[in-house]
Amino acid sequence: MRIRLLATLLLVTATATGCVRFAAPDSPSPLTTASTPAPPGMATQAPGGATSPESDVDNCHRLASLSPIPLPPPGQMPPHTPMGDIQANGRLIVGIDTGSNPFSFRDPLSGDLRGFDVDLAREISRAIFNDPNRIEFRVMRTADRIGALESREVDLVVKTMSITCERRKKVDFSSPYYVAAQRILAVSNSKISTAADLAGKRACVARGATSAVRLRRIVPTVTLVETSTWADCLVLLQQANVDAVSTDDAILAGLAAQDPWLHMVGPSLGEEYYGIGITKGRDELVRFVNAVLADLIASGRWQQIAEEWLSVLGTRIAPPQPTYRD
């Protein structure tokens, strides 16, 4: 019995010793030559490629909108008006984005849409229904905003939509509700500090955004990489597949907040005035939305929303002064 027990102990000891003696094989080396998948719909515009008409041109007095009407009591929209039709439909349908933090994004915990644009849309719903939640958000790409309005797929587009004369040929706009400055987002240890440093490099923009036009004009030799969303631009920058992203400062600040290795650089490349997009011919709805915006500014509610969502810019934001016609 003692001999059998000793043999068993020797076997266990040898096994244990073997476990220590033979180290596990090393992990395989990273496949540094593997190509990363491109975002769906990505396209590249080489230097000299065509772009949409410039956003800075103002031969149409683009910032002037229809004067506000007296706001009817919530829940009592006049019949035979766009607001009355929306109330009868039971919900306000709004085109929006989920990748433009802090303007509109999906909360990772609750799954709810949140942001500056989201809250403005809810205030319009409140003015119509006396309920900020009688609203249906339809997520869309930047390039699809105008088409959704023309087909009346949505009642409004509240999606960081810059007011331009070219767009005014197809849709109407509210008075401006925010003024953004176009800047550049780059990796912190890169040598990019101004727009001139993008000469011969690759910059990401969302398809249909006016920022592409201005950047092309300032840096003719830049290669533009177009994606469906700004979130896709963030991924490309993190993968080192582009050298920078260029769009409005608040959107870039939202991207930078998701990655400590990114920062905004350089002075403003130009201003963008955001307006709420509305289908042409719905003048009463334009006047109603302008009345809601004016009321939000006068009551201080606009400032509350701005302080909640735009504090990432580090400066106090003021609402733009409206210009009205007829």
N, C-alpha and C positions, 0 to 999 in steps of 0.2 A: 504493500500500500504506500509506504514512504517513497519507494522508488518511483511509483506511478505519479505521485504528487509532485516530486521533484522534476520529473520530465515535463509535466504540465506547466510548471512555473517557468522552466527554461524556454518552452515554446512561446508563452505569453511575452516574456522578456525579449525574445528575438523578434517577435512580431512588432512590439512597440518600438524597439530600436530601429527596425526597418522603416517604420512610419516616419521617424525623425531623420533618418539618414538620407532618404531619397526625396529631394525637393521637387515641388510641382513645376512643370514646365512654364517658361515665361509666356506672358500674354503676347499674342501676335502684334507686330508693329502696325501703327495706323496706316491705312492705305491712303497716303497723301496724294496719290495720283488719280484717285477716283473723282469723277465729276459729280457735283451736287445737282439734285434735280431742280429744274427751273420752275418758277411759279406758273400756274396755268395762264395762258394768254400773254405771256411775256413777249415783247418784240423790241428790236433794236433799230434805232435811227442813226445811221452814220452821219458824220459831219456833212452839212449841206442838205440833209433830208428835209422833206416838207413838214411844216407845222401848221397848226390852225391859226386864224387871224389873231393879231396882237390884242392883249387885254388892256393895254394902256391907252389905246386910241379912244378919244371921247368926242366923236363928231355927232353924237346923238343925245348929249346931256344924259348920260346913262344913269347917273345917280338920282335924277329927279323922278319921283313916283307920284301916283295919284294922292290927292289930299284925303285925310281920314274922314270917316263918317261918325256921327254920334253912335256910340256902342249901344245896341239894344240889350235888354236884360238877358243874362244867360238863360238858355232854355226857351227863349221866346224869339227865335230868329224869324224875320219877315218871310212870309211865303213868296214863292216865285223868285227867290234869290238863290245864289249859290250856297249861302249859309243855311237857308231854309232847306235846300236839297240835302245838304250834309246832315242836318239835324234829322230829317226824315229817314235818311239812310241808317241812322243810328250810330255812326262812327265817322271819325275824321281819318282819312287814309293819307299817310305821309311817307314819302320816299326818304330814306336815311342810309347811313353807313354803319358798319360795325368795326371799322378799323381806323377811325380817326380820333383817337384819344387825344385831348379831353373833350372833343365836341360830341362824338357819338361812338360808343363802344359797348361791348357786352361784358357785364360784370362776371368775373370767373366764378364767383361763389353762388350768386343768385340766378345767373343767366339772364337778368334783366338788362335792357338797354339803358344806358346812363350817359350823361354829358350835357354840355352847354346847349347844343342843338336839340337834344331830347327834351330838356326842360322848357325851351322856348315853344316847341311843338305842343307840349302838355298844357302850357298856358293858353294857347289858341284853342285847344280842346275845352279847357275850362270856360273860356269866354263864350263858346257855342253851347255847350251842354251843362255848364255849371259842374263839370266833372273832368278832371285832368286825365282820366284813364279811358275815356271813350275814344280810343285812338287805335288805329291799326298801322303798325310800322311795316313798311316793305323795304327790305334791304336791297340795295342796288349798287352797281358800280358807278364810278364817276362819269364814265362815258355814256351811261344809260339815262342820265337825269332828264335831259331835254326830251328824249323819246317818250319817257313815261308820262311827262306832262302833256305832250302833243296827243297821245293816245288816250288821255284821261284815265290812265291806270291808277294815278294818284291825284289827290286834291292839291297837295303842296309838296315841294321838295325843300327840306331843311337839312342841307348837307354841304356845309362850307362851300357854297356856290357863289363864285365871284360874278359880279355884275359887269357885263361887257356889252358893247354895242352889237357885236356879232350875235350874241345870245339873245339880245332884245329883239332881233328879227324873228325869233321863233317862239319865245316865251316872254311873259311879263315878270316883273320883280317888285317886291316890297321895297320900302326905303331901306337903306343899309342898316344892319343890326350889329355889325362888327367890322373893324378895320384891322387887317393883318399886314405884316411886313414879311416879304419873301426873304429867306435866308438859306444857309447851307448847313447841313448836318454831316459831320465827318468823324472818323475814329480819332480819339484824343492824341495818339502818338503819330498821326499822319502829318505830312507836310502841307496839308491843305488849310489855308487860313483866309483866303479870299476867293472870289469867283475866278480871278485870273489863273489861279493854281489848278483849275479844272481843264485848262487847255490840253487837248489830246487825251483826256481821261474820260471815264464813264460815270455818268450821273443818272440816278433813278428818279422817275416822275410817274405819277399815276396817269393813265391814259385819259385824255379829255381835260386835264388840268391846264389852267392858263400859265402856270409857272414854267412849263416847258418852253413856251414861246419867248418869254423874257430871258430865260437862261440861254437859249440858242442865240438870241440877239446880242447878249453881252459876251458870250464865249462861243463864237462860230465853230470852233474846232472840237467842241465837246460831243461825245457820243451819248445820245439819250437812250436809256433803257426804260421802256414803258411797261408798267404792270397794271393789274386791275385795281389794286388797293395800295394804300400807303403802308399797310402791314407787310405786304410783299416786298416793298422797298427796304423795310427794316431788315428782313431776312437776307436779302441780297447783300446789304451792307455788312451784316454780321458774317456772311460767308466769304467776304472779300471779292464778290463778283461785281461790285461797283465800288467806286471811290468815294461817292457822296450821294446824298439825297438833297433835293432842293424843292421847297414849297414854303407855305406860310409858317411863321414862327411858332404859333400855338400848336400846330400839328407836329412840327419838329420837336417841340418841347415834350409833347406826349410820347414821341418815339424815344427820345433821350432818357425819359424817366424809366424806360424799360431796360436800359442797358447802361451801366456806369462808365463804359469805355467810349461812349459817344458824347459829342458836344456840338453846340452851334457855333459857327464861326462867321467872321466878316460882318460888314455893315448891311443894312437893308438894301435889297436889290430893287425894291419898288413896293407899292401898297396894293392890297387887294381888298375890295369892299364886298362883304358877304351880304347877299339878299335872299329872301325866301322866294323860290321859284313858283310861279302860278301860271296856269294855262291861259293863253291869249284869249281875250274876249270876256273874261270873268272880272270885269272892272270892279263890281261891287265887292268881290272877295278881296281884291287888292286893297281897296279902301278900308275894308274891315280889318285885315291883317295889319295895315298901317296904324289903325286906331288902337289895336291891341298892343303893338310895339310902343306907341306913344304913351299908353297907359302904364305899361311896365316900367318905362323910363321915369315917368312922373312919380310913380308910387315907390320907387326905389327897388322894386322887385328885380329889374334887369341887373342892377348892381349886385344884389344878393347872389344871383345866379353866376355872374361873372366872378365874384370873389370865391365862390365854391369851386369852380372848375378851372379858372384861368390863372390861379395863383402860381402855377408852375412857371409863369413868365417872370415872376419876381417884381413886377411893377403894378401899380394900380391902373386898371383899365377903365376908360371912360367911354360911354356910348357915343356913336357918331351923330352929328347933327343932321337931321333929315332935311331934304329939299323937296318941296311939293310943287306940283303943277295942276292947273284947273281943279 
